[in-house]
């Protein structure tokens, strides 16, 4: 595993140490790795959603009214 040294303000250092000592993490590095994994997951979700938005924009003008779209969304939400 590679090593990286970072500088943090005192308040952030205290925050990391408090969370690392909470019992959920084995040490500060474990806590920071978890934050990075969560950030990577969030970035992947955002990229996926952006791709869907771009796909929708490039698909052209739809044929449904806003009320029809709301109805479709509501039915999908309810699993109908």
C-alpha positions as CSV (number, residue, x, y, z in Angstrom):
1,X,0.0,0.0,0.0
2,X,1.3,3.5,-0.9
3,X,1.8,6.2,1.7
4,X,0.5,9.7,1.5
5,X,1.1,12.5,4.0
6,X,-1.5,15.2,4.2
7,X,-1.8,18.4,6.3
8,X,-5.0,19.2,8.1
9,X,-6.1,22.1,10.2
10,X,-6.4,21.2,13.9
11,X,-10.1,21.0,13.8
12,X,-10.1,18.5,11.0
13,X,-7.3,16.4,12.6
14,X,-9.4,16.2,15.8
15,X,-12.5,15.2,13.7
16,X,-10.6,12.4,12.0
17,X,-9.1,11.2,15.3
18,X,-12.4,11.2,17.0
19,X,-14.0,9.2,14.3
20,X,-11.1,6.8,14.1
21,X,-11.3,6.1,17.8
22,X,-15.1,5.6,17.8
23,X,-14.5,1.8,17.3
24,X,-15.9,1.8,13.8
25,X,-12.4,2.3,12.3
26,X,-9.1,0.8,13.2
27,X,-7.2,4.0,12.8
28,X,-7.2,7.4,11.0
29,X,-6.1,5.9,7.7
30,X,-9.0,3.5,7.8
31,X,-11.4,6.4,8.3
32,X,-9.8,8.4,5.4
33,X,-9.9,5.4,3.1
34,X,-13.6,5.0,3.9
35,X,-14.3,8.6,3.1
36,X,-12.5,8.2,-0.2
37,X,-14.5,5.1,-1.1
38,X,-17.7,6.9,-0.3
39,X,-16.6,9.8,-2.5
40,X,-15.7,7.4,-5.3
41,X,-19.2,5.8,-5.0
42,X,-20.9,9.2,-5.1
43,X,-18.9,10.3,-8.1
44,X,-19.9,7.1,-9.9
45,X,-23.6,7.7,-9.1
46,X,-23.3,11.3,-10.3
47,X,-21.6,10.3,-13.5
48,X,-24.4,7.7,-14.1
49,X,-27.1,10.2,-13.5
50,X,-25.3,12.8,-15.8
51,X,-25.2,10.2,-18.5
52,X,-28.9,9.5,-18.2
53,X,-29.6,13.3,-18.3
54,X,-27.4,13.7,-21.4
55,X,-29.2,10.7,-23.0
56,X,-32.5,12.3,-22.3
57,X,-31.5,15.6,-23.7
58,X,-30.1,14.0,-26.9
59,X,-33.2,11.8,-27.4
60,X,-35.2,14.6,-28.8
61,X,-38.6,16.1,-28.0
62,X,-41.0,13.7,-26.2
63,X,-44.6,13.1,-27.1
64,X,-46.1,13.0,-23.6
65,X,-47.6,16.0,-21.8
66,X,-46.3,17.0,-18.3
67,X,-49.4,15.5,-16.7
68,X,-48.8,12.2,-18.6
69,X,-45.2,12.2,-17.5
70,X,-46.2,12.7,-13.9
71,X,-48.7,9.9,-14.2
72,X,-46.1,7.5,-15.7
73,X,-43.6,8.4,-12.9
74,X,-46.3,7.9,-10.2
75,X,-47.2,4.5,-11.6
76,X,-43.6,3.5,-11.8
77,X,-43.1,4.6,-8.2
78,X,-46.0,2.5,-7.0
79,X,-44.9,-0.4,-9.1
80,X,-48.0,-0.4,-11.2
